[in-house]
Amino acid sequence: MKVLVPVKRVIDANIKVRVKADNSGVETANVKMAMNPFCEIAVEEAVRMKEAGTVEEVIAVTAGPSQCQESLRTALAMGADRAIMIETDEVLEPLGVAKLLKAVVDNEGPGMVIMGKQAIDGDNNQTGQMLSALLGWSQGAFTSKIEVAGDSVNIVREVDAGLQSLTLKMPAVVTVDLRLNEPRYASLPNIMKAKKKPMDTTTPADLGVDITPRVNVISVGEPPAREAGVIVPDVATLVDKLRNEAKVIS
């Protein structure tokens, strides 16, 4: 079975995000970039499945400018077998990414897509669900445990009330949560080997996919500074402020 693992290049999770001076977006020039942490977990899980013998090939795929090849090389160094780079300078929205991934799935024929539940930049949590709908595949989101059993996959997903166990008929799209595993560090020998692993390059036009943005960003701004707290003399004053100033109680 092939497993397709989409990955995304984002601002490093340890870097403080800054808004551009013209409020047109987030500053990415001269900013350290890295693979989205949820994508790292997805790659790790796919590689572990290959090591366990339930998966024959792990294919990493990304979409974006040429610099995104760095994230693919990281995935290859972690253990992915080959990579697909969908090169574009257009702004990518979740639906556009889902359509690109569907085209790749149609070409590659994987039995499962394992991907992060969301990217830490947009926090949309949409692409996996959209891809599942476009493909007509089973879907398991917020997954913290994956076990392949023949032509089905048993998962445990995190929900508001606790944990939910499901059995999905494959092929399936599974989006992973933080508690699924701890991603490995790519060793230097594996980083060197990754440079020789195959990486195919294509474009949205080659795949026949229209990625025209459907949302216009008017402005991006910093969140308002937190105001200083106040000390109230008694409960009655606190209730009055909550009701009449904060308007959080009626």
C-alpha positions in Angstrom: 0.0 0.0 0.0 1.2 3.5 -0.8 0.7 6.3 1.7 0.6 9.9 0.6 1.7 12.5 3.1 1.1 16.2 2.3 3.5 18.6 4.1 3.6 22.4 4.4 6.4 24.9 4.9 5.5 27.4 7.7 7.2 29.9 10.0 9.1 28.0 12.6 7.0 27.4 15.7 9.6 28.9 17.9 9.7 32.2 16.0 7.5 35.2 17.0 5.3 36.1 14.1 5.4 39.7 12.9 2.9 41.6 10.8 4.2 43.5 7.7 4.5 47.3 8.0 1.8 47.8 5.4 -0.6 45.3 7.1 -0.8 43.2 3.9 0.2 39.9 5.7 2.7 38.2 7.9 6.4 39.0 7.5 8.3 36.0 6.0 11.4 37.6 4.6 14.5 36.5 6.5 12.4 34.5 8.8 13.3 30.9 9.8 10.9 28.4 8.1 10.3 24.7 9.0 7.9 21.9 8.3 4.5 22.3 10.0 4.7 20.3 13.3 1.5 18.4 12.5 2.9 17.4 9.1 6.0 16.1 10.9 3.8 13.8 13.0 2.1 12.6 9.8 5.4 11.8 8.1 6.6 10.0 11.3 3.5 7.9 11.4 3.7 6.9 7.8 7.4 5.9 8.2 6.6 3.9 11.2 3.9 2.1 9.3 6.4 1.3 6.6 8.9 0.0 9.2 6.1 -2.2 10.6 5.5 -3.7 7.1 2.0 -2.4 6.6 3.1 0.2 4.0 5.3 -0.3 1.0 5.9 3.3 -0.1 5.7 6.7 1.5 5.3 9.7 -0.8 5.6 13.2 0.5 4.0 16.1 -1.4 3.8 19.8 -1.0 2.6 22.9 -2.9 4.1 26.3 -3.0 7.2 28.2 -4.1 10.5 26.4 -4.9 11.7 26.9 -1.3 9.2 24.4 -0.1 11.5 21.7 -1.4 13.3 22.1 2.0 10.3 20.5 3.7 10.2 17.7 1.2 13.9 17.0 1.8 13.2 16.9 5.5 10.4 14.4 4.9 12.8 12.3 2.7 15.4 12.4 5.4 12.9 11.2 8.0 12.2 8.1 5.8 9.8 9.0 3.0 10.7 7.2 -0.3 10.1 10.0 -2.8 8.6 13.4 -3.1 6.3 15.5 -5.4 6.7 19.3 -5.6 3.8 21.3 -6.9 5.5 24.5 -7.7 3.4 27.8 -7.6 3.8 31.3 -6.4 0.1 31.8 -6.0 -1.6 32.2 -2.6 -3.0 28.8 -1.7 -6.3 28.3 0.1 -7.5 25.0 1.6 -9.9 24.2 -1.2 -7.1 24.8 -3.8 -4.7 22.6 -1.9 -7.4 19.9 -1.6 -8.0 20.0 -5.4 -4.2 19.7 -6.0 -3.9 16.8 -3.6 -6.9 15.0 -5.3 -5.1 15.3 -8.6 -2.0 13.7 -7.1 -4.1 11.0 -5.5 -5.7 10.2 -8.8 -2.2 9.9 -10.4 -0.5 7.9 -7.6 -3.3 5.7 -6.4 -2.4 5.6 -2.6 -4.5 3.5 -0.2 -4.3 6.2 2.5 -3.6 9.9 2.9 -2.1 10.8 6.3 -1.8 14.6 7.0 -1.6 17.1 9.8 -5.0 18.2 11.1 -4.1 21.8 10.5 -1.1 24.1 9.7 0.0 26.4 12.5 0.0 29.5 10.2 -3.6 29.5 8.9 -5.1 27.2 11.6 -7.9 26.4 9.1 -8.3 22.7 9.7 -10.1 22.3 6.4 -7.9 20.7 3.8 -8.2 17.1 5.0 -11.9 17.2 5.2 -12.2 18.9 1.8 -9.9 16.3 0.3 -12.0 13.4 1.8 -15.2 15.0 0.3 -13.6 15.5 -3.2 -12.3 11.9 -3.2 -15.4 10.3 -1.7 -13.1 8.5 0.8 -13.6 7.7 4.5 -12.4 10.3 6.9 -10.8 10.3 10.3 -9.9 13.6 11.9 -7.9 14.6 15.1 -6.4 11.1 15.2 -4.2 10.0 18.1 -3.9 6.3 17.2 -3.8 4.5 13.8 -3.8 0.7 13.3 -4.2 -0.8 9.8 -6.2 -4.0 9.8 -6.6 -5.6 6.3 -8.8 -3.4 4.1 -9.7 -1.1 7.0 -8.0 1.1 9.6 -8.8 1.4 13.2 -8.3 4.9 14.7 -8.8 6.7 18.0 -9.7 10.4 17.6 -9.8 13.1 20.1 -13.2 14.8 20.6 -14.6 17.2 23.1 -16.0 14.5 25.4 -12.8 12.4 25.4 -11.7 9.7 22.9 -13.7 8.1 20.1 -12.7 4.8 18.4 -13.7 4.3 14.8 -13.1 1.7 12.0 -12.7 3.3 8.6 -13.0 1.4 5.3 -10.0 2.2 3.1 -9.0 4.1 1.1 -9.2 6.8 3.8 -8.0 10.3 4.6 -6.6 10.6 8.2 -5.6 13.8 9.8 -3.4 13.5 12.9 -3.2 15.2 16.2 -0.3 16.0 18.5 -0.5 12.9 20.7 -0.1 10.4 17.9 3.7 10.2 18.1 7.0 12.0 18.7 8.7 12.8 15.3 12.3 11.6 14.9 15.2 13.9 14.1 16.7 13.3 10.7 20.3 12.0 11.1 23.1 13.5 9.0 23.5 10.3 7.0 19.8 10.3 6.2 19.9 14.0 5.3 22.7 13.2 2.8 20.8 10.2 1.4 17.7 12.4 1.0 19.5 14.5 -1.6 19.6 11.4 -3.9 16.0 10.4 -3.4 13.6 11.2 -6.4 11.6 14.4 -6.4 9.2 15.1 -9.2 8.2 18.6 -10.0 4.9 19.7 -11.4 2.5 22.7 -11.5 -1.2 23.3 -10.9 -1.6 23.8 -14.7 0.0 20.4 -15.4 -2.4 18.8 -12.9 -5.4 20.7 -14.5 -6.3 22.4 -11.3 -7.6 26.0 -10.9 -6.2 27.5 -7.6 -7.5 31.0 -8.1 -8.0 32.5 -4.6 -11.6 33.0 -3.5 -10.8 35.2 -0.5 -9.3 38.6 -0.5 -7.3 39.6 2.6 -8.2 43.2 3.3 -5.8 43.7 6.2 -3.7 41.8 8.8 -3.1 43.4 12.2 -1.6 42.6 15.6 -4.1 41.6 18.3 -5.0 44.4 20.7 -2.7 44.8 23.7 -4.1 43.2 26.9 -5.5 45.8 29.2 -4.4 45.9 32.8 -6.6 44.2 35.4 -8.5 46.0 38.1 -9.1 45.1 41.8 -12.7 45.4 42.9 -13.7 45.9 46.5 -16.5 43.4 46.7 -18.5 40.7 44.8 -21.3 43.2 44.1 -18.9 45.5 42.2 -17.5 42.5 40.3 -20.9 41.3 39.2 -21.8 44.9 38.2 -18.7 45.2 36.0 -19.2 41.7 34.4 -22.8 42.6 33.6 -22.6 46.3 32.5 -19.0 46.7 31.3 -17.8 43.3 30.1 -21.4 42.2 29.3 -20.6 38.5 29.8 -23.5 37.9 32.1 -27.1 39.0 32.0 
